[in-house]
Amino acid sequence: MYLLQHKIISSHQHGFLGRKSTTTQLLECSLDWNIALNAHSNTDIIYLDFSKAFDSVAHVKLVAKLACYGICEEVLN
């Protein structure tokens, strides 16, 4: 995948990657939390909801920024 090859996104990200989803993200987080709890470690969990932010994104600016990262015009369209 172009974004991974050019180190634009992390391989640890679950969105926009094949064979990964919010479900796999939740499973991975749950495992990490269980390991921390079993080790009696303090665990802080913070949830952020970015859905409103993406609803208000200026798409023209987003497309321009993606073009700067080298995303081809065919994909941008």
Secondary structure, DSSP 4 states (H G I P E B T S, - for coil): -HHHHTTSS-TT--TTSTT--HHHHHHHHHHHHHHHHHTT----------HHHHHT--HHHHHHHHHHTT--HHHH-
